[in-house]
Each structure stands twice: as structure tokens, then as C-alpha cells.
Amino acid sequence: MADGQPTLHNVLGRPFAEQVAFYRNKLGNLVPTARWDDIKRDAHDTGFMVAGAAKADLLSDLAVAVDRAISEGRGLGEFRKDFRDIVQRNGWHGWTGEGTRAGERWRTRTIYQTNAMTSYSAGRLAQLQDGGFKYWVYRHNDSVRNPRPEHQKLNGLTLPAGHAFWKRYYPPNGWGCQCYVVGARTAAGARRLGGDPDKTPIEGWDADEAPGIDEGWDYQPGARVAQTVTQMAEKSRAWPYEVAKAYMAGVPERVRDQLARSYRALPSVADDARRYAARVLRGENPSQIPAYRTLGLLPAADVAQVHQVKDLAVDGYDYALDVSAVRHVEKNHGNAKSERARGQRAVSAEDYAMLPRLLNEGGPLIDAGLSRTTSSPLVRRELTVDGVTYVGVFEVRKGRRMLVLQTFYIREGK
């Protein structure tokens, strides 16, 4: 377990298995709410909510936007872009912060930071408990400009793992709190981590209204599901190429389908597909480009269609894009002159941004034969927008449990 000081950059830039497991474990329970305190304390361990978000589609969209931030290490800027699209697409009004740029920035930062730090802390809790650390050390990490005096007083506090203090003061202890806990096996080890085994908790830590804790934060994030998180994290390591994918098997099918559609509707997912293709087309070193760019899980309807036309079971598969597909499309459908002769137009990097929409809104998956190079099964889906038809052919790769783009072309007119 790493002991480096967590900032939002490394909390989200380097997500770890237990952190993702904690968040993903909540996706099967999307909770509609009117106010921030409709869900209290450790109920947050098992359900996802955003204050004021009551409609199922809205909650699903927000949940996957947060999921991208946590499981894929996305920045606040990308989350804000997705948030604006979600608000507009769902016609969401009346949310706190609506109407001003400052209000939107505050609201998006709050959603982003709260989910980042609680998932980080809950994931660390699972690691601390699983690692059998005898001592836990509180480390202050609030803003330099606005430090909380009570949290500063706690810095270095070292107590046994089972001390009652941790039931209330395990961070985060309020909105925007970025304090954290590290584990040690000996008192000497705690001192090396900046701990002070002789230090005592602040006065009133066990009072009804404990100092330094915001309303509703006097609980231990992740304690309710620590064992489940550990088990899920261990299971996820069987899929190193797509860690987050492993956690979706336990999500109810209806919710999983909704989340998959929401994922593909995010502007950041379309941007990713476009940027991925652009990197390949620029000739970047293949070793510097991810082997796959996921486009989200297959919904149940797509699983059924593949089974119908190919007699294949593809439960738990996801759609994906890889380097070879982009190169194949460029070679076969990237020349403007030859494509014009076919009644088609050349495919550019910008066109790859249409793939998520093609998968969400296109017609049924139909049999497209077998790959000439690998003999793998192929299926095809089409989507027509303003007289332009986008056609994606996907190869079933059983080993990777993916439907990977095999080719992509665009027909213009009838």
C-alpha cells in the first residue's frame, strides 16, 4: 500500500483496485434524492446519489460521469464538460449552483471531490484492514490556504487500528477534506511515517458534536463494505487490461444496461474515441498508445442479438477500439477519391466520435460473416443521421471478451 500524500491529482490519476471496487459496488443502487442529507452516513457506502437528482436516467448519467473520473483517472475539466451535457440532455433544473458559472464550478467540484476522496479513503480502509496494520496514523492534508484547525491538531495522531476514534474520525471528515490515514506495524514504523504514538485525541472527540467534523461525516467511509471491496479488488486483477470491467458482473442487468448507455452518451467518451484514432493516424509509437479503448459494455439486447445471429454467448463483453482497426480503416476507407467512387466519404479521426452514438442508437446487430485474417465472427451495425450512414463492423474476440471494431465506413446519400 502506497503511503504518499494523496492529492486530487494522484487520487484520480492513479486509481487502485480497492478504490474502484468501492465505487463500483454502489452502482447497483442509484438512489433518487431531493436533499444532500436524504442519505446519511454509511448508507453512502452502498448507494450512489447526487443531491436533487431524482430521475433514473439523470442518476445513471451522473453515476457514469463520476465513474469515469474514478476508474479511468479523468480530470475535473472533463467531468465538467460531461456534467453540462448531462444537465442539458436531461433537462435538469433547480440544482444548487444552477444559473452562474461560479455556482456550476462549485457544484461540479463538490461532486467530483467528494466521490474521489470517499472512494480513496474507503479503498485505503480495505487495504489497512486486509494488511493487518497495528497502528493507524492520521495525516492532515487540507488546503494550505484554508486549513481546518481541528484537522491540523490531529496531524500525526497514532492510535491502534481498533480504537473507537477511527469510527468517527476516519477521513474525510467534511466537505473538501483531503486528510488521509496510513498504516504501520510498529510504533517505530509509525514515527517514520510522521506519526506520534504519544499524542492523544483532541478534547471532545467522543462528544455528541465532535469538533472538526461536518454534519453527516462522523462515520468511517467504507467500513460497511470493506470485506466486499477486498474480495472485488482481488477478483478484478484477473482482467488487468480493463480493471473496472470486472465489477459490473454484480450490478443488476437493467441498471448495467442503463449505465452502459449512459457511458456511451458522455461527450468525453466520444472525445476519447476521436483522440485515440488521431494518435494512431499521426503515427505515434504504438507502445505509447493503449492497446484498447473501451466503448462500454454490451447491453442485454445486443448480447441476445449476437447469440441469435452467431450462436455465441457474449455476456460481460464490451465494445472496443484498437490500433489495428484504425490502421485498417485508414488503409481501406481513408482515401477520398476511392471512397467517392463507392458512394462513400473518407473516414477521418473526427468520425470516430460517432462510434458511441452508433452503438447506442444504431439498428440491430446483423451477421457480417467471418474475418478474412482471423476467421473470427463479425457483426455489423448501422446508423443514419441526416442522410449519412455510419457502418461499424465488430469482431468477436473471445479471449479478450470484447467486440472490437474491425472496420468502419461512411455512406453518403441513398
N, C-alpha and C positions, 0 to 999 in steps of 0.2 A: 504494500500500500504506500503510495507516494505521500510525502509529508510537506510538499511545497505549499506556500501560501496561495489559497485559491483567489483568483480574481475572476471577473466575469469572462475574461478572455480565455483563461485555461479551464474554467468550469465548463464552458460550452465549446471551446476549441479542441479539447481532448476528452470527450465523454468516455466514461468507462462503463463496463458491463453492468455493474450494480446500479449505477445512476440511471441508465436507460431502462433497466428492468423495473425499477421502482415506478418510473413514469408510465411505461407501457402497461404495467399491471393495473393502472387506473382507467385505461381506455375502454374497458368493457362496461364502465359505469359513468356515463356522461350525465351530469346532474343539472337540471334546469334550476335557476335561482333568480330571485329578484334583488337580493342584497348580498353584500360580501360576507355577512355573518349568518347566512342561511345554513351553511355547513360549518360545523365547529370542530376545532382541534383535530384529533386523529381521524375524524371522518374524511379528512383530506387525503389520508393515506390510501383510500380505496375508491375515490371518486374524483373526476375532473369537473371543475366548474370555473366559470368566469362570471363575476357579479353582473346581474342584469341580463345574462344570456339564457333564454328560456326555450327557444325553438331548437328542435333536434338538428336540423341542417346547419344552423348557425354554430351550435356547440361542436358539431363534428368538424366543421371548417376551422374553428379556433383551436380545437384539440390537435389537429394535424399540423397546423402552423407552429404551435408550441413544440410538437414532437420533432419537427424538422430542426428547430433550434437546439433541442437537447440531444437527439440521437445522431444528428449529422453536423453538429457544431456550427450552426448558422449564426450570423451576426444580427444585431438589433436592427440594422438598416433593412435587411431582407425581411425580417419579421414585420417591420412597419409597412413595407410595401404589400405584403400578404394581408395584413390587418385591414388596410384601406380597401383592398379589393373585396375582402370578406364582408365588411360593413356595407359597401355599396351593393354587392350581389345579393345580400340577404335583406336589404332594406332595414338595417338595424338602426333604430333611433332611441334617444333617451339615455344612452350610456354616459356614465360620468366622464367628463372630459370632452364630450362632443361639442363642436362648434368653434373651437380655437386650435391653432397649431400647437400652442403650449399644452393645452388640455390633452390633445391626442398624444403628444410626446410623453407626457406624464403617465397616461393610461397604458400605453404600449410598453413603456419601460417597467411599470409596475408588474404587468402580466409576465413579461419576459424574465425579469429578475427574480420574482417570487418563485416561479416554476423552476428556474435554473438553480437557485440556492437550496430550495427544499429537496429537489431531486438529488443534488450533490450531497447534501447532508444525510439524507436517507440512505443513499448508496454507501457513504462512508460509515454510517452506523452498522450496516450489514457487514462491512469489512472489519470493523472494530470487534464486533461480536464474534464473527467467524474466526478472526485471528487470535482470539483469546488474550487480548491485551489486558494486563492487570490494572494499569493506570491510564486515565484519560486526562489530557491537558487542554484547557480552554485557551484559544488564541484569538485575541482581539484583531479585527480586520475591517472596522468601519471606515468610512470616508475620512481622509486626513482633514478635510475642511469642516466636517460636521461629526466629530467623534462623539459617541454616547458615553458620558462619564461612568455610568454603571458598568458598561461593557469594558471600558478601559481598566476598571478596578478588577475585573475578572481575568484579565490577561495573565496567563501563566498558572492559573489555579489548577492544581493537580489533585485529583481525587480518585479513589477506587472506582472501577467500572460500574459496580453495583450501587454506588452512593445515590441516595434519593435526590440529590441536587440535579442529576442529569435528567430526571424525569420531567423537570420543569425548565431547565436552563440549557438543554442541548440545543444549539443554534440551528437555524436562525431564530432570533428572539423578537423579531418585529419586521415591519416593512423596510426593505432595503438593507437589512442586516446581512453582513457577509462574514461574520465570525465563523470559526470552524473548530474542530476538535481533532487532535492527533493522539495516537496510542503509544504506550511504552510498556515494556515488560518488567522494568525495574525502576526504582526511584532515581538511580543514576542516569538511566536512559531518558527519563522524563526531563531531567535537568538539561541534558544535551539538546533537547527539543525546545528549550526555553521555559520549561515548567518549574514550579516551586512547590515541592511536596509539603512544605511547612506553612503554606498560605492557607487561610481559612475563607470560606464563602462570605460574601458581603452580608451585612446585617439585614435581616428581614427576608432572606431568600426563601424561607419556608412559610412566610405570611400569606394571607389570603390574596393580597395585592402585592406581589413580589416586585421589587424595584428593577427597572431596566427591561421589563417585558411588556410589549404592546398587547392590547386586548386580543385574546384569542390565540396567542402564541405560546402559552405556558404548557407546552406538551413536547414530546420527543418525536419529531418527524421521522417516520419510517418504522417506529417500534412495533406497530401493529402488524406489519407485513415483512419484518426483517428476514425471517426464515424463508418465506416465499421468494423474496428478492434474491437471496443467496442461491436458492435452487434454480431460479430462472437464469441467473447470470452464468451459472455453471453449464446449464444446458445450451446457452447461446454460443458458447465457444466452439460448438460443433459447426457453426456457419461463419467462419472468420471473414468471408467476403461481404457479408451483409448482416452484421450483428443484430441490428434492430428487428430484422425479419423474423427471428426465432420467437419473439414474444407474442406474435399475433395469433398463434395457434389457439391460445386460451380465450381469445376475445369472441363473444357470440357472433355467429355468421352475419346476422343482419347489421350489427354495428361495424363489423370488419369491412363489409361491403361499402357501407356509408363512408367509413374512414378512407378507404381506397379511392373512392370517387372524389372526396374532398381533397385528398393529396394531389391528385392529377389536376384539380381545378386551381391550385395555387399558382400565382404568377411566377414564383421562384422556381417551381418545378419546370415550367416552360422555359424559363431563362437558363436553367441548368442544361436542358437538352440542347438548346441553341449554342451555349458556350462550349459544351462538350464537343459538338460537331465542329465548331470553329477551331478548336485546338487541334483536332485531327487534321482538318483541311489546311491549317497553317504549317503542318509538317512538324509539330512539336515531337520531341523524343517520346516514343511510346511508353518507355519506362516511367515517365513523369505524368502520364495520364492514367486515371483509374481504369482498371480492366473493364468495369461495367458501370453504367449509370442507370440506377433503378428508376422505373416509371410507375412503381406501385404494384400492389397485389392484384391478381385476377379476382374479380367478384364471382359469386356463385354462378351467375348466369353464363359468364364466359367459360368457367370450368365445365358446366354442363354442355355448352356448345362444342368445346374441344372433344369431350367424351363422345358426343353424338357423331361428329364428322370424322374423328380419328380413332375412336375407341381407346382413348388414353386418359388416365387419371392424372390431373394436374392440380389437385388440391394443394394450396400453400405455395404455388408458383407465383413469381412476379414477372411483369414485363420489364424489359431492359434494353439498353443500347450499348453497343461495344465498338471498339476501334475498327474492327474488320468490316462491320456493317457500313460505317460512314465511308470507308475507302471503297467498298463495293458500290455504293450508291453514286459516289463521285465518278467512278470509272464507267458505270453503265447509264447513269441518268444525270450527269453533270455537264454535258456538252449542250449548249443552247441550240446549235444547228441541228444536231441529230435528234434531239428531243422534239424540236419544232416539226420535223418530218413525221414524227409519230403522233402528232397532235397533242404533244405534252410540252411542258416547260422544264428547264433545267432546275434541279434541286439545289438550293443554297443552304448555308448554315442557318439562315433565318427561318427556313421552312421547318426545321426540326422542332421549333417551338410549338408546332401544331400537333405533334405526336400525342401529348397528353389528352388534348381535346379529341383527337381521332379515336383514342381508346375509350374515352368516356361517352362520346356521342355518336360514334360510327355505327354502321349496320352490323348485322350478325357476323360472327367469325365463320368463314367458309373454307372448305378444303382447297389447299393450294399445291397439293402433290408432295413431292419429296425434294430435298436439297440435292442439287447436282453434285456437290462436292462431298457432302457428309451423309447423304441418304436419310437425313433426319426429317421428320414430318414438318410440313409447313401449313400455316393457316393465314388467311387474308382478311383484312377489314378495310372498309372504305367509308369516307365521309365527304359529302359535297357541301361546300359553303360558297354562296354567291356564284354558282356556275363552275367552280373549280373543285375537282375531285382529288382528294388525297388518298393514296393507296399504300397501306403498310402490310408487308408480308413478314410473318414472325416464325422463327424456327424453334421447335420444341427441344430444349436441351435438358434431358432427364438428370444428368449428373449435377448440374447447377440448379435444377428446379426453377428454370426460367423459360420464358418465351422471349427470345432475343430477336431484335429487328434483323431481318435478312436482307430486305431491300425496301426501297421507298421511292415512289414516283408520283407525278402530279399531272393529271389530265385537265386540259382547259376546254371549255365549251362542252357541247353534247358529244 
